[in-house]
Amino acid sequence: MQITAHSEPLLKEHLAGQLKDAIVQGRLSPGQRVVEGIWAKEFGVAQASVREAINLLITEGFLVKSAGRSARVPRYTEEDIAHIYQVRGALEGLAAQLAAARGADLAPLEAALGRMATATVQGKVKELVESDLAFHLALAEASANPMLVETLGRVLRPLFTFVLLRMMETRETTVSWRPDLERHRQIIYLIRESNPMVAAQFVEHCVVGRFVASAHAVWWPEASPKRGRKG
C-alpha cells in the first residue's frame, strides 16, 4: 500500500495510526515483534519512516522496547502484573498525597471520570480505557512533580494498552467497570477534602487491592470471578 504525505511529521503520524490499528485489531498480538522491514514493505515507505512511527507508539505506550531489541506489543505475566501494581500503588499514592497537600486543581480528573462514566453507559471499551488512563495520568500531573509524572507515564501507558488489547481479545464489556467508577470519585473527594496521608493510603489501597484484582479479571478471566475491571 503506497502512502504519500506532504511532510515527514504527517507521514510518521499516519504510519503510527496504521500500526495502532493493526495492534487493536489483533494483526499484531501481545508479545509480537514489530519488524521495521516488513511494515515498510507493507506500507510502501522507507524503513526509517516506520522506525519513527514505532518510536511514536513507544512514547504512547502501544509498543515497548528493551535495549538492543526490536519493539514489540506489550505482554505481561501474572508476576509482571504483581510487580507493576506494587510500584504503581506506591507512586500513585505519593501523587495523591502531593496533590492533596498543594490543593491541586482536580478538574482534569473530574473531566476524565465524566468521560469514563459516559463510555461505560454507552459500552465504548476503547473510550473507557483511554479515559481511565487519562484519569491516572491527570493524578500524576496533579502532584506537580515532573519526575513522578514521567515515571508514572512509563508505567501506565503500556499497562493500559495491554488492558485494551486483552479486552478486545476477550470481548470484555464495560458493564463490570461500574463499581470502580465510585472508587475514582472517592479518590477525587479524598484528595480535595482529607488529610494528604489519608488520600495517599486510600489510593494505594485501591491500586494494590481492588484495581489489581480487577486487572486479573481482565488478564485471566477463567481464573477470576466476575467483578469490576481495571482501575
PyRosetta script that sets phi, psi and omega in degrees:
from pyrosetta import init, pose_from_sequence

init()
pose = pose_from_sequence("MQITAHSEPLLKEHLAGQLKDAIVQGRLSPGQRVVEGIWAKEFGVAQASVREAINLLITEGFLVKSAGRSARVPRYTEEDIAHIYQVRGALEGLAAQLAAARGADLAPLEAALGRMATATVQGKVKELVESDLAFHLALAEASANPMLVETLGRVLRPLFTFVLLRMMETRETTVSWRPDLERHRQIIYLIRESNPMVAAQFVEHCVVGRFVASAHAVWWPEASPKRGRKG")
pose.set_psi(1, 117.1)
pose.set_omega(1, -179.9)
pose.set_phi(2, -78.6)
pose.set_psi(2, 135.3)
pose.set_omega(2, 178.3)
pose.set_phi(3, -126.3)
pose.set_psi(3, 129.2)
pose.set_omega(3, 176.2)
pose.set_phi(4, -120.7)
pose.set_psi(4, 155.5)
pose.set_omega(4, 178.8)
pose.set_phi(5, -155.6)
pose.set_psi(5, 155.7)
pose.set_omega(5, -177.9)
pose.set_phi(6, -80.7)
pose.set_psi(6, -15.2)
pose.set_omega(6, -178.4)
pose.set_phi(7, -151.6)
pose.set_psi(7, 155.3)
pose.set_omega(7, 178.9)
pose.set_phi(8, -61.3)
pose.set_psi(8, -42.6)
pose.set_omega(8, 178.7)
pose.set_phi(9, -58.7)
pose.set_psi(9, -41.2)
pose.set_omega(9, 179.2)
pose.set_phi(10, -65.5)
pose.set_psi(10, -40.5)
pose.set_omega(10, 178.7)
pose.set_phi(11, -63.3)
pose.set_psi(11, -45.5)
pose.set_omega(11, 179.6)
pose.set_phi(12, -58.3)
pose.set_psi(12, -45.3)
pose.set_omega(12, -178.7)
pose.set_phi(13, -67.6)
pose.set_psi(13, -37.4)
pose.set_omega(13, 179.0)
pose.set_phi(14, -65.0)
pose.set_psi(14, -45.6)
pose.set_omega(14, 179.2)
pose.set_phi(15, -64.3)
pose.set_psi(15, -39.6)
pose.set_omega(15, 177.2)
pose.set_phi(16, -60.7)
pose.set_psi(16, -40.1)
pose.set_omega(16, 177.6)
pose.set_phi(17, -63.7)
pose.set_psi(17, -39.2)
pose.set_omega(17, 178.8)
pose.set_phi(18, -66.1)
pose.set_psi(18, -42.5)
pose.set_omega(18, 178.3)
pose.set_phi(19, -67.1)
pose.set_psi(19, -38.1)
pose.set_omega(19, 178.3)
pose.set_phi(20, -62.2)
pose.set_psi(20, -41.6)
pose.set_omega(20, 177.0)
pose.set_phi(21, -61.7)
pose.set_psi(21, -39.8)
pose.set_omega(21, 179.6)
pose.set_phi(22, -63.5)
pose.set_psi(22, -36.0)
pose.set_omega(22, 178.6)
pose.set_phi(23, -68.9)
pose.set_psi(23, -50.6)
pose.set_omega(23, -176.3)
pose.set_phi(24, -65.6)
pose.set_psi(24, -34.6)
pose.set_omega(24, -179.4)
pose.set_phi(25, -81.1)
pose.set_psi(25, -5.7)
pose.set_omega(25, 177.0)
pose.set_phi(26, 89.2)
pose.set_psi(26, 4.1)
pose.set_omega(26, 176.2)
pose.set_phi(27, -69.2)
pose.set_psi(27, -27.7)
pose.set_omega(27, 170.6)
pose.set_phi(28, -115.1)
pose.set_psi(28, 117.8)
pose.set_omega(28, -174.3)
pose.set_phi(29, -98.2)
pose.set_psi(29, 161.4)
pose.set_omega(29, 179.0)
pose.set_phi(30, -52.8)
pose.set_psi(30, 130.1)
pose.set_omega(30, -179.4)
pose.set_phi(31, 90.1)
pose.set_psi(31, -12.7)
pose.set_omega(31, -176.9)
pose.set_phi(32, -75.1)
pose.set_psi(32, 138.8)
pose.set_omega(32, 176.7)
pose.set_phi(33, -74.7)
pose.set_psi(33, 146.8)
pose.set_omega(33, 175.7)
pose.set_phi(34, -106.0)
pose.set_psi(34, 103.3)
pose.set_omega(34, -175.6)
pose.set_phi(35, -87.6)
pose.set_psi(35, 117.4)
pose.set_omega(35, -174.5)
pose.set_phi(36, -55.6)
pose.set_psi(36, -45.1)
pose.set_omega(36, -176.6)
pose.set_phi(37, -62.4)
pose.set_psi(37, -39.3)
pose.set_omega(37, 180.0)
pose.set_phi(38, -63.9)
pose.set_psi(38, -45.1)
pose.set_omega(38, -177.3)
pose.set_phi(39, -76.3)
pose.set_psi(39, -27.3)
pose.set_omega(39, 173.9)
pose.set_phi(40, -63.8)
pose.set_psi(40, -40.7)
pose.set_omega(40, 177.3)
pose.set_phi(41, -67.9)
pose.set_psi(41, -41.4)
pose.set_omega(41, 178.9)
pose.set_phi(42, -59.1)
pose.set_psi(42, -42.6)
pose.set_omega(42, -176.2)
pose.set_phi(43, -90.4)
pose.set_psi(43, -14.0)
pose.set_omega(43, -177.9)
pose.set_phi(44, 70.9)
pose.set_psi(44, 40.9)
pose.set_omega(44, -178.3)
pose.set_phi(45, -133.1)
pose.set_psi(45, 172.1)
pose.set_omega(45, 177.3)
pose.set_phi(46, -69.5)
pose.set_psi(46, 148.8)
pose.set_omega(46, -179.6)
pose.set_phi(47, -61.9)
pose.set_psi(47, -32.5)
pose.set_omega(47, 179.0)
pose.set_phi(48, -62.8)
pose.set_psi(48, -33.6)
pose.set_omega(48, 179.6)
pose.set_phi(49, -68.5)
pose.set_psi(49, -39.2)
pose.set_omega(49, 176.9)
pose.set_phi(50, -65.1)
pose.set_psi(50, -39.4)
pose.set_omega(50, 179.1)
pose.set_phi(51, -60.6)
pose.set_psi(51, -41.3)
pose.set_omega(51, 178.4)
pose.set_phi(52, -64.7)
pose.set_psi(52, -39.7)
pose.set_omega(52, 178.3)
pose.set_phi(53, -65.2)
pose.set_psi(53, -40.7)
pose.set_omega(53, 177.9)
pose.set_phi(54, -61.7)
pose.set_psi(54, -43.5)
pose.set_omega(54, 179.1)
pose.set_phi(55, -61.8)
pose.set_psi(55, -36.3)
pose.set_omega(55, 177.4)
pose.set_phi(56, -65.3)
pose.set_psi(56, -42.0)
pose.set_omega(56, 180.0)
pose.set_phi(57, -70.2)
pose.set_psi(57, -28.0)
pose.set_omega(57, 173.6)
pose.set_phi(58, -65.1)
pose.set_psi(58, -42.2)
pose.set_omega(58, 177.6)
pose.set_phi(59, -61.4)
pose.set_psi(59, -38.5)
pose.set_omega(59, -178.3)
pose.set_phi(60, -80.8)
pose.set_psi(60, -12.1)
pose.set_omega(60, 179.2)
pose.set_phi(61, 93.2)
pose.set_psi(61, 1.5)
pose.set_omega(61, 179.1)
pose.set_phi(62, -77.5)
pose.set_psi(62, -18.8)
pose.set_omega(62, 175.3)
pose.set_phi(63, -134.9)
pose.set_psi(63, 156.5)
pose.set_omega(63, 175.2)
pose.set_phi(64, -128.7)
pose.set_psi(64, 157.0)
pose.set_omega(64, -178.0)
pose.set_phi(65, -150.6)
pose.set_psi(65, 131.2)
pose.set_omega(65, 173.7)
pose.set_phi(66, -98.3)
pose.set_psi(66, 159.1)
pose.set_omega(66, -178.7)
pose.set_phi(67, -57.2)
pose.set_psi(67, 129.2)
pose.set_omega(67, 176.5)
pose.set_phi(68, 77.2)
pose.set_psi(68, 7.0)
pose.set_omega(68, -178.5)
pose.set_phi(69, -121.3)
pose.set_psi(69, 160.8)
pose.set_omega(69, 176.5)
pose.set_phi(70, -71.8)
pose.set_psi(70, 153.9)
pose.set_omega(70, 174.2)
pose.set_phi(71, -65.4)
pose.set_psi(71, 151.6)
pose.set_omega(71, 179.0)
pose.set_phi(72, -146.9)
pose.set_psi(72, 163.3)
pose.set_omega(72, 176.1)
pose.set_phi(73, -73.6)
pose.set_psi(73, 136.2)
pose.set_omega(73, -178.0)
pose.set_phi(74, -57.3)
pose.set_psi(74, 140.0)
pose.set_omega(74, 174.7)
pose.set_phi(75, -147.8)
pose.set_psi(75, 134.4)
pose.set_omega(75, -176.2)
pose.set_phi(76, -127.8)
pose.set_psi(76, 145.0)
pose.set_omega(76, 172.1)
pose.set_phi(77, -90.2)
pose.set_psi(77, 171.3)
pose.set_omega(77, 178.0)
pose.set_phi(78, -61.7)
pose.set_psi(78, -36.8)
pose.set_omega(78, 177.7)
pose.set_phi(79, -66.1)
pose.set_psi(79, -40.3)
pose.set_omega(79, 176.6)
pose.set_phi(80, -56.8)
pose.set_psi(80, -45.6)
pose.set_omega(80, -178.3)
pose.set_phi(81, -61.0)
pose.set_psi(81, -43.6)
pose.set_omega(81, 179.1)
pose.set_phi(82, -59.5)
pose.set_psi(82, -44.1)
pose.set_omega(82, -179.7)
pose.set_phi(83, -67.4)
pose.set_psi(83, -42.9)
pose.set_omega(83, -179.1)
pose.set_phi(84, -61.3)
pose.set_psi(84, -43.7)
pose.set_omega(84, -176.3)
pose.set_phi(85, -72.6)
pose.set_psi(85, -28.4)
pose.set_omega(85, 172.8)
pose.set_phi(86, -62.1)
pose.set_psi(86, -47.9)
pose.set_omega(86, 179.6)
pose.set_phi(87, -67.2)
pose.set_psi(87, -44.9)
pose.set_omega(87, -178.9)
pose.set_phi(88, -60.5)
pose.set_psi(88, -41.8)
pose.set_omega(88, 180.0)
pose.set_phi(89, -61.0)
pose.set_psi(89, -44.9)
pose.set_omega(89, 179.6)
pose.set_phi(90, -64.0)
pose.set_psi(90, -42.8)
pose.set_omega(90, -177.4)
pose.set_phi(91, -69.7)
pose.set_psi(91, -43.8)
pose.set_omega(91, -179.7)
pose.set_phi(92, -71.3)
pose.set_psi(92, -31.9)
pose.set_omega(92, 174.4)
pose.set_phi(93, -62.7)
pose.set_psi(93, -43.1)
pose.set_omega(93, 177.2)
pose.set_phi(94, -63.4)
pose.set_psi(94, -40.8)
pose.set_omega(94, 178.6)
pose.set_phi(95, -60.6)
pose.set_psi(95, -43.2)
pose.set_omega(95, 178.9)
pose.set_phi(96, -63.8)
pose.set_psi(96, -42.1)
pose.set_omega(96, 179.1)
pose.set_phi(97, -60.9)
pose.set_psi(97, -46.6)
pose.set_omega(97, -179.3)
pose.set_phi(98, -67.2)
pose.set_psi(98, -39.0)
pose.set_omega(98, 179.5)
pose.set_phi(99, -64.4)
pose.set_psi(99, -42.3)
pose.set_omega(99, 179.5)
pose.set_phi(100, -66.4)
pose.set_psi(100, -41.5)
pose.set_omega(100, -177.8)
pose.set_phi(101, -64.1)
pose.set_psi(101, -33.2)
pose.set_omega(101, -177.5)
pose.set_phi(102, -97.9)
pose.set_psi(102, 2.6)
pose.set_omega(102, -178.9)
pose.set_phi(103, 59.6)
pose.set_psi(103, 48.9)
pose.set_omega(103, -174.6)
pose.set_phi(104, -62.9)
pose.set_psi(104, 153.3)
pose.set_omega(104, 173.5)
pose.set_phi(105, -71.7)
pose.set_psi(105, 119.4)
pose.set_omega(105, -176.2)
pose.set_phi(106, -102.1)
pose.set_psi(106, 11.3)
pose.set_omega(106, 179.8)
pose.set_phi(107, -57.7)
pose.set_psi(107, -40.7)
pose.set_omega(107, 178.0)
pose.set_phi(108, -62.0)
pose.set_psi(108, -35.4)
pose.set_omega(108, 176.8)
pose.set_phi(109, -67.8)
pose.set_psi(109, -41.5)
pose.set_omega(109, 179.6)
pose.set_phi(110, -64.4)
pose.set_psi(110, -39.7)
pose.set_omega(110, 179.4)
pose.set_phi(111, -65.0)
pose.set_psi(111, -42.7)
pose.set_omega(111, 179.1)
pose.set_phi(112, -64.7)
pose.set_psi(112, -40.4)
pose.set_omega(112, 178.8)
pose.set_phi(113, -64.4)
pose.set_psi(113, -38.6)
pose.set_omega(113, 176.9)
pose.set_phi(114, -60.6)
pose.set_psi(114, -41.1)
pose.set_omega(114, 178.2)
pose.set_phi(115, -68.2)
pose.set_psi(115, -36.1)
pose.set_omega(115, 176.6)
pose.set_phi(116, -61.3)
pose.set_psi(116, -45.6)
pose.set_omega(116, -178.8)
pose.set_phi(117, -62.9)
pose.set_psi(117, -43.0)
pose.set_omega(117, 179.1)
pose.set_phi(118, -63.6)
pose.set_psi(118, -45.1)
pose.set_omega(118, -179.6)
pose.set_phi(119, -64.2)
pose.set_psi(119, -35.9)
pose.set_omega(119, 178.6)
pose.set_phi(120, -63.2)
pose.set_psi(120, -46.9)
pose.set_omega(120, 180.0)
pose.set_phi(121, -64.3)
pose.set_psi(121, -40.2)
pose.set_omega(121, -176.9)
pose.set_phi(122, -83.2)
pose.set_psi(122, -6.3)
pose.set_omega(122, 178.1)
pose.set_phi(123, 72.4)
pose.set_psi(123, 28.0)
pose.set_omega(123, -177.4)
pose.set_phi(124, -97.2)
pose.set_psi(124, 99.2)
pose.set_omega(124, -173.5)
pose.set_phi(125, -64.1)
pose.set_psi(125, -49.5)
pose.set_omega(125, -176.5)
pose.set_phi(126, -60.1)
pose.set_psi(126, -45.6)
pose.set_omega(126, 179.5)
pose.set_phi(127, -64.5)
pose.set_psi(127, -35.3)
pose.set_omega(127, 179.4)
pose.set_phi(128, -66.2)
pose.set_psi(128, -47.4)
pose.set_omega(128, -179.3)
pose.set_phi(129, -64.1)
pose.set_psi(129, -42.5)
pose.set_omega(129, 179.5)
pose.set_phi(130, -63.5)
pose.set_psi(130, -39.0)
pose.set_omega(130, -179.7)
pose.set_phi(131, -71.1)
pose.set_psi(131, -35.7)
pose.set_omega(131, 176.9)
pose.set_phi(132, -64.3)
pose.set_psi(132, -44.6)
pose.set_omega(132, 175.9)
pose.set_phi(133, -59.6)
pose.set_psi(133, -44.0)
pose.set_omega(133, 179.8)
pose.set_phi(134, -59.8)
pose.set_psi(134, -37.2)
pose.set_omega(134, 178.4)
pose.set_phi(135, -60.0)
pose.set_psi(135, -48.9)
pose.set_omega(135, -174.9)
pose.set_phi(136, -74.6)
pose.set_psi(136, -30.9)
pose.set_omega(136, 173.1)
pose.set_phi(137, -68.4)
pose.set_psi(137, -36.5)
pose.set_omega(137, 177.2)
pose.set_phi(138, -66.4)
pose.set_psi(138, -34.6)
pose.set_omega(138, 175.0)
pose.set_phi(139, -62.6)
pose.set_psi(139, -41.8)
pose.set_omega(139, 176.7)
pose.set_phi(140, -61.6)
pose.set_psi(140, -45.4)
pose.set_omega(140, 179.9)
pose.set_phi(141, -61.1)
pose.set_psi(141, -35.0)
pose.set_omega(141, -178.6)
pose.set_phi(142, -64.8)
pose.set_psi(142, -18.4)
pose.set_omega(142, 178.6)
pose.set_phi(143, -72.1)
pose.set_psi(143, -22.7)
pose.set_omega(143, -177.0)
pose.set_phi(144, 61.0)
pose.set_psi(144, 25.1)
pose.set_omega(144, 177.4)
pose.set_phi(145, -112.0)
pose.set_psi(145, 103.5)
pose.set_omega(145, -174.3)
pose.set_phi(146, -56.9)
pose.set_psi(146, -37.7)
pose.set_omega(146, -179.8)
pose.set_phi(147, -66.9)
pose.set_psi(147, -39.0)
pose.set_omega(147, 178.4)
pose.set_phi(148, -67.1)
pose.set_psi(148, -40.2)
pose.set_omega(148, 177.8)
pose.set_phi(149, -60.2)
pose.set_psi(149, -47.3)
pose.set_omega(149, -178.6)
pose.set_phi(150, -64.9)
pose.set_psi(150, -44.7)
pose.set_omega(150, -177.4)
pose.set_phi(151, -65.2)
pose.set_psi(151, -44.9)
pose.set_omega(151, 178.8)
pose.set_phi(152, -65.0)
pose.set_psi(152, -35.5)
pose.set_omega(152, 177.1)
pose.set_phi(153, -60.2)
pose.set_psi(153, -41.1)
pose.set_omega(153, 179.7)
pose.set_phi(154, -67.9)
pose.set_psi(154, -30.2)
pose.set_omega(154, 178.8)
pose.set_phi(155, -79.6)
pose.set_psi(155, -44.1)
pose.set_omega(155, -169.1)
pose.set_phi(156, -80.2)
pose.set_psi(156, -39.5)
pose.set_omega(156, -173.0)
pose.set_phi(157, -62.1)
pose.set_psi(157, -50.4)
pose.set_omega(157, 177.0)
pose.set_phi(158, -63.3)
pose.set_psi(158, -36.2)
pose.set_omega(158, -179.1)
pose.set_phi(159, -61.5)
pose.set_psi(159, -50.0)
pose.set_omega(159, -178.5)
pose.set_phi(160, -69.5)
pose.set_psi(160, -29.9)
pose.set_omega(160, 174.7)
pose.set_phi(161, -61.4)
pose.set_psi(161, -44.8)
pose.set_omega(161, -178.9)
pose.set_phi(162, -69.4)
pose.set_psi(162, -32.8)
pose.set_omega(162, 174.2)
pose.set_phi(163, -58.8)
pose.set_psi(163, -46.7)
pose.set_omega(163, 179.6)
pose.set_phi(164, -60.7)
pose.set_psi(164, -44.8)
pose.set_omega(164, -179.5)
pose.set_phi(165, -62.2)
pose.set_psi(165, -42.2)
pose.set_omega(165, 179.1)
pose.set_phi(166, -66.3)
pose.set_psi(166, -38.5)
pose.set_omega(166, 178.9)
pose.set_phi(167, -65.9)
pose.set_psi(167, -39.0)
pose.set_omega(167, 177.7)
pose.set_phi(168, -66.0)
pose.set_psi(168, -39.8)
pose.set_omega(168, -177.8)
pose.set_phi(169, -68.4)
pose.set_psi(169, -41.4)
pose.set_omega(169, -176.5)
pose.set_phi(170, -92.9)
pose.set_psi(170, 0.7)
pose.set_omega(170, -178.9)
pose.set_phi(171, 58.2)
pose.set_psi(171, 37.0)
pose.set_omega(171, 177.0)
pose.set_phi(172, -66.5)
pose.set_psi(172, 142.0)
pose.set_omega(172, 178.9)
pose.set_phi(173, -102.3)
pose.set_psi(173, 177.8)
pose.set_omega(173, -179.0)
pose.set_phi(174, -88.4)
pose.set_psi(174, -7.7)
pose.set_omega(174, -172.6)
pose.set_phi(175, -56.5)
pose.set_psi(175, -44.8)
pose.set_omega(175, -173.4)
pose.set_phi(176, -76.0)
pose.set_psi(176, -3.4)
pose.set_omega(176, 178.1)
pose.set_phi(177, -80.5)
pose.set_psi(177, -15.9)
pose.set_omega(177, -172.2)
pose.set_phi(178, -55.2)
pose.set_psi(178, -42.9)
pose.set_omega(178, 179.7)
pose.set_phi(179, -60.0)
pose.set_psi(179, -30.8)
pose.set_omega(179, -177.8)
pose.set_phi(180, -78.3)
pose.set_psi(180, -15.3)
pose.set_omega(180, 175.9)
pose.set_phi(181, -61.8)
pose.set_psi(181, -40.2)
pose.set_omega(181, -179.7)
pose.set_phi(182, -64.4)
pose.set_psi(182, -34.9)
pose.set_omega(182, 178.0)
pose.set_phi(183, -66.1)
pose.set_psi(183, -36.5)
pose.set_omega(183, 176.4)
pose.set_phi(184, -66.2)
pose.set_psi(184, -38.2)
pose.set_omega(184, 176.5)
pose.set_phi(185, -63.5)
pose.set_psi(185, -40.3)
pose.set_omega(185, 179.6)
pose.set_phi(186, -65.5)
pose.set_psi(186, -35.8)
pose.set_omega(186, 176.4)
pose.set_phi(187, -58.9)
pose.set_psi(187, -47.5)
pose.set_omega(187, 179.3)
pose.set_phi(188, -60.9)
pose.set_psi(188, -46.5)
pose.set_omega(188, -178.0)
pose.set_phi(189, -60.4)
pose.set_psi(189, -46.6)
pose.set_omega(189, -175.9)
pose.set_phi(190, -69.6)
pose.set_psi(190, -35.7)
pose.set_omega(190, 176.3)
pose.set_phi(191, -63.6)
pose.set_psi(191, -36.6)
pose.set_omega(191, -177.5)
pose.set_phi(192, -80.3)
pose.set_psi(192, -36.2)
pose.set_omega(192, -167.3)
pose.set_phi(193, -112.3)
pose.set_psi(193, -15.9)
pose.set_omega(193, -171.0)
pose.set_phi(194, -109.4)
pose.set_psi(194, 178.3)
pose.set_omega(194, 172.3)
pose.set_phi(195, -63.0)
pose.set_psi(195, 138.7)
pose.set_omega(195, -179.0)
pose.set_phi(196, -52.8)
pose.set_psi(196, -37.0)
pose.set_omega(196, -179.2)
pose.set_phi(197, -69.1)
pose.set_psi(197, -34.8)
pose.set_omega(197, 177.2)
pose.set_phi(198, -65.7)
pose.set_psi(198, -43.0)
pose.set_omega(198, 177.8)
pose.set_phi(199, -60.8)
pose.set_psi(199, -43.4)
pose.set_omega(199, -179.8)
pose.set_phi(200, -62.1)
pose.set_psi(200, -44.9)
pose.set_omega(200, -178.3)
pose.set_phi(201, -65.1)
pose.set_psi(201, -39.0)
pose.set_omega(201, -179.6)
pose.set_phi(202, -66.4)
pose.set_psi(202, -44.7)
pose.set_omega(202, -179.3)
pose.set_phi(203, -63.5)
pose.set_psi(203, -44.8)
pose.set_omega(203, 179.6)
pose.set_phi(204, -63.0)
pose.set_psi(204, -39.4)
pose.set_omega(204, 177.9)
pose.set_phi(205, -62.6)
pose.set_psi(205, -42.5)
pose.set_omega(205, 179.8)
pose.set_phi(206, -62.2)
pose.set_psi(206, -46.5)
pose.set_omega(206, -175.8)
pose.set_phi(207, -68.1)
pose.set_psi(207, -50.9)
pose.set_omega(207, -174.4)
pose.set_phi(208, -77.7)
pose.set_psi(208, -25.6)
pose.set_omega(208, -179.5)
pose.set_phi(209, -98.0)
pose.set_psi(209, -81.7)
pose.set_omega(209, -173.0)
pose.set_phi(210, -65.2)
pose.set_psi(210, -48.3)
pose.set_omega(210, -173.4)
pose.set_phi(211, -68.7)
pose.set_psi(211, -34.3)
pose.set_omega(211, 178.5)
pose.set_phi(212, -70.1)
pose.set_psi(212, -35.1)
pose.set_omega(212, 175.6)
pose.set_phi(213, -64.8)
pose.set_psi(213, -39.2)
pose.set_omega(213, 177.6)
pose.set_phi(214, -65.0)
pose.set_psi(214, -38.8)
pose.set_omega(214, 179.2)
pose.set_phi(215, -63.5)
pose.set_psi(215, -39.7)
pose.set_omega(215, 178.3)
pose.set_phi(216, -61.0)
pose.set_psi(216, -33.0)
pose.set_omega(216, 179.2)
pose.set_phi(217, -69.5)
pose.set_psi(217, -21.9)
pose.set_omega(217, 176.4)
pose.set_phi(218, -85.7)
pose.set_psi(218, -45.6)
pose.set_omega(218, -176.4)
pose.set_phi(219, -72.8)
pose.set_psi(219, -42.8)
pose.set_omega(219, -175.4)
pose.set_phi(220, -130.1)
pose.set_psi(220, 66.8)
pose.set_omega(220, -174.8)
pose.set_phi(221, -60.8)
pose.set_psi(221, -28.3)
pose.set_omega(221, -179.3)
pose.set_phi(222, -68.2)
pose.set_psi(222, -19.0)
pose.set_omega(222, -178.2)
pose.set_phi(223, -104.7)
pose.set_psi(223, 2.0)
pose.set_omega(223, -173.8)
pose.set_phi(224, -124.9)
pose.set_psi(224, 142.3)
pose.set_omega(224, 173.5)
pose.set_phi(225, -71.3)
pose.set_psi(225, 160.9)
pose.set_omega(225, 177.8)
pose.set_phi(226, -63.1)
pose.set_psi(226, 132.3)
pose.set_omega(226, -177.3)
pose.set_phi(227, -162.8)
pose.set_psi(227, -178.2)
pose.set_omega(227, 176.8)
pose.set_phi(228, -64.2)
pose.set_psi(228, 158.0)
pose.set_omega(228, -174.9)
pose.set_phi(229, -100.6)
pose.set_psi(229, -152.1)
pose.set_omega(229, -171.3)
pose.set_phi(230, -61.5)
pose.set_psi(230, 141.7)
pose.set_omega(230, -178.6)
pose.set_phi(231, -107.7)
pose.dump_pdb("model.pdb")
